[in-house]
Amino acid sequence: CSDSDGVNMYGLDGEEMWYADFNKKEGVMPLPPFADPFTYPGAYEQAVANQGVCKANLAVAIKASKNPPEA
């Protein structure tokens, strides 16, 4: 994650199978119509929660690295 945006994606063999679209507030499955779809109940909600944790950790890391103790 970053302090401006985020990405949460599931892939297989280098192919994107599902991603969280935080602008549309939904999960997106960009597979072609002939592919077998899969479901992961709660995946988008989990992605939102993971972004919150990541951004909180990022804020702590930024604060810690900008204010190192004096030697």
C-alpha positions in Angstrom: 0.0 0.0 0.0 1.0 3.6 -0.2 -0.3 6.8 1.5 -2.2 7.7 -1.6 -3.8 4.6 -3.0 -3.8 0.8 -2.7 -4.0 -2.4 -4.6 -5.2 -5.9 -3.6 -5.0 -8.5 -6.2 -5.2 -12.3 -6.5 -3.4 -14.0 -9.4 -2.4 -17.4 -10.7 0.6 -18.1 -13.0 1.1 -14.3 -13.6 -2.5 -13.8 -14.6 -4.8 -11.4 -12.6 -7.9 -13.4 -11.4 -9.4 -10.9 -9.0 -8.7 -7.4 -7.7 -10.3 -4.9 -5.3 -11.4 -1.7 -7.0 -11.4 0.8 -4.2 -12.9 3.6 -6.3 -15.9 1.5 -7.3 -16.0 -0.2 -3.9 -16.2 -3.7 -5.3 -14.2 -6.7 -6.3 -13.6 -7.2 -10.0 -13.0 -10.5 -11.8 -11.3 -9.7 -15.1 -11.3 -13.3 -16.4 -12.6 -14.0 -19.9 -16.2 -15.3 -20.2 -15.0 -18.9 -20.9 -13.0 -19.1 -17.7 -14.5 -20.8 -14.7 -15.4 -18.1 -12.2 -14.6 -18.5 -8.5 -16.1 -16.9 -5.5 -14.4 -15.6 -2.3 -17.1 -14.3 0.0 -15.9 -11.3 1.9 -12.8 -10.7 -0.3 -13.5 -7.1 -0.9 -14.2 -6.4 2.8 -11.0 -8.2 3.7 -9.1 -6.1 1.2 -10.5 -2.9 2.8 -9.5 -4.1 6.2 -6.0 -5.0 5.0 -5.6 -1.5 3.5 -6.5 0.1 6.8 -3.9 -2.0 8.7 -1.3 -1.4 6.0 -1.8 2.4 6.0 -1.6 2.5 9.8 1.7 0.5 9.7 2.9 2.8 7.0 2.2 5.9 9.1 4.2 4.4 12.0 7.1 3.6 9.7 7.1 7.1 8.1 7.1 8.7 11.6 9.9 6.5 12.9 12.1 7.0 9.8 11.8 10.8 9.8 12.6 11.2 13.5 15.6 8.9 14.2 17.2 9.2 17.6 20.3 11.4 17.7 23.6 9.7 17.9 
